[in-house]
Amino acid sequence: MKYIDFLALTMACVCVACTPDNENNNQPQEPSVTPRMMVLNTGNIYSGVDGELSMIYYNDTPGGLSDVSVTNNLFQSVNHRSLGKAPNQAILYGSRLYVAVDESNTIEVVDKDGTSVGSIQLAGNDQGWSSPRQLTGCDGKVYVTLKSGHVACLDTLTLEMDPMNLFLGEGSCPEGIAAVGQDLYVATSGDYTAGYRTTMARIDLTTHTVDTIPCGLNPTVVKTAADGGIYVLCMGDYYMTKAAVWRVDGTEPVEICNATMFDIPEGSNTLYAIDCPWDGPVVTYLRQDLTTDEQTVLPCRVTYPASIAVDARTGYIAITSYYMGGDYPSYNTPGYVALFDREGNGFGLALGIGIGPATVVFL
């Protein structure tokens, strides 16, 4: 695997951009390499491994991908400090990444080159916020769910927390969140002790009123489709009730497909899912047209899938994976990310990244 120095690459790009046009005439130019996606690695809090970012670079060519490379430990290298303990999710909103860092109780704001432009500390606040989980962007704000039962709001211009403070109740354990119009849809999963829930919260951002809508058992991730459909991954009880994706914007929730992870590219009505049941040896990779319900089984394969993301521009599918440690996936060793075209055909790449590869963000 070819590794590159991120700062050296940045300086090289700056030098090319600053060269007068008349000095470029008839001079051979080095091919540029484009940063394509960022991988958030959660680390392993039990082994004392903090989270990190990995940057993936490649160029599109008629024959596939070229100049593929990886920069691991990007955040530490650029900022000379740790990203934090147990980052759970990252989103790209505008030109920046927003990272929910659970155990460190922070929201990290990061430019696309890995530079931190703000670290918002939630510990010690008067609202009782703790353990940020997942995020969504809407109208210049980033909304974040917190394990403490809250939904909070970050102003992306000032990088200050908004006075809005919505408490969804003890034991609600809000996870996934998505915005549609002036409504937020929040997956309130509940927990093992108090019992998993079969409802979600819908928050009206104009009035800050909250109502509930039904869904499957243990909702955790929320995505939206181009037609306004709301889709939620419900993980079941990890025993009798299997994980599945449900559509919840109608009168009654409708189960769409069995899955343990999924993505819907922005502006699309197509769902990509992986079903990797905890008690089954068969892993299914599929694509589903949400307007016709037509399903296509894809030939994607990885060792033990951790997450899936689809590039809305190219249709490329990124799947992160653990390696196996005997009969079980190893959560203490670095994983990898594999890339596939829109039909699920692999590019022959297994790019080594960090420990606990949780989220892929296409840049």
Secondary structure, DSSP 4 states (H G I P E B T S, - for coil): --B--HHHHHHHHHHHHHS-HHHHTT---PPP--EEEEEEE--BGGGTBPPEEEEEEEEEETTEEEEEEEE-SHHHHHHSS---S-EEEEEEETTEEEEEETTTTEEEEEETTS-EEEEEE-TT-TT----EEEEEEETTEEEEEETTSEEEEEETTTTEEEEEEEE--TT--EEEEEEETTEEEEEE-EETTTEE-SEEEEEETTTTEEEEEE-SSSEEEEEE-TTS-EEEEE-TTSSSSPPEEEE-SSSS-EEEEE-SEEE--TT--EEEEEE--TT-S--EEEEEETTT--EEE-----SEEEEEEE-TTT--EEEEEEPEETTEE-SSSEEEEEEE-TTS-B-S--EEEEESEEEEEE-
